[in-house]
Amino acid sequence: MARGEKYYGPDFNALERQDPEIASVVISELERQRHDLQLIASENFTSSAVLATMGSTLSNKYAEGYPGKRYYGGCEEVDKVELIGIQRAKDLFGAEHANLQPHSGASANVAVYQAFTKPGDTVLAMSLPHGGHLTHGAKVNFSGKWFNVVSYGVRQDNELIDYDQLRDLALEHKPKMICSGATAYPSLIDFEKVRQICDEVGAIMWVDAAHFIGLVAGKAIPSPVPYADVVSFTTHKVLRGPRGGMILSKEKHAAAIDKAIFPGMQGGPIMSAVAGKAVVLKECATAAYQNYAKKVIENCQALASDLQSEGMRAVSGGTQTHLALIDIRSTGVNGKVADERCGKSGISLNKNSIPFDPESPAVSSGIRVGTAAVTTQGMGREEMKVIAGLISRAIKSGDDENQAKEIKSEVHQLTKRFSVYPEPSI
Ligand code: DSN
């Protein structure tokens, strides 16, 4: 190839020639994504533009440090991409500072702990069985091992965050930091109230916005950014970007956050992913994305309501976000079995504990469904009704292989009308 000739990177034919074994897995995964129903609340279909950055030669570059202050030469090109991305993040979210380098949401959260706390410090966070995340103090995670994490939860009567309990625990334990954000909480969080509690006890306000940041980017729900000291998130959920993480903060915390990421816990950033983050931030600033974010919530509300019509119960009565948590005890089937039966029927979702679940997390009494991916495919109100019917039939199908096959074929008929890759409307 002549110098100067355009070469952007991914040449799938080359992979097929060189390593057909791995190429065939890539193809079957694409087919699985195309044909089955993707209802895992943390997944989405990113655009081909984002995918192009991730398979690009930016992957080859070491760029430890930050733009203009790198520990390696030859960073002038990747500096440009990171600076563009930082500016886009600040503009989109109205943030004072942005760090695009975290490799993942968990890495971003490690950096937040490192920036604001020392091992042994007390942190207040949402309990895992009530919807929190592993990095919010689970005993098997670094957060639960190295920190004294006190958990708050939801009220039993309405399944909404118990802000009175949160405040009482904050006054009692005087945490260094209070975390809000969850992986299975379908309602909005009152960030103003959390800020007041943080101010009352002198705690850092940390919002783990991984699940809902895409809805914030699309202006479909209120933003935590004006209230929080620091907001961490993944970039691949509703936001629809590359797999990775990001941190926004007030300017006064910028140095602490940057130092916590590098050299605190990461070496070289994955510059191909940083470029993907820059690309998605531009996509998110469009009216089309704002319309998408609104539609994700409408679809989820419709799906939750249709599942209720099928005899199941939506935790907290429904949803205000992209995910719904469904108590399926009325079907006589537990979350684990429901997850397996749906899987065999071509429906990807996950078992999930419901608040005050009598079952263990490995079994659980619920399922979690999300509409980020199906909305990207262009599905709407009518399809949510069909999906609710398919889920209900799959759960109640017993272990009848024929029924699973029949449901799967109906799933495939539905998804055939809503193509992904080449994407229709991202
Ligand atoms: N694994 C993600 C989820 O499914 O919610 C959280 O990191």
Boltz pocket constraint, residues with backbone or C-beta under 6 A from the ligand:
constraints:
  - pocket:
      binder: B
      contacts: [[A, 41], [A, 42], [A, 105], [A, 133], [A, 183]]
      max_distance: 6.0
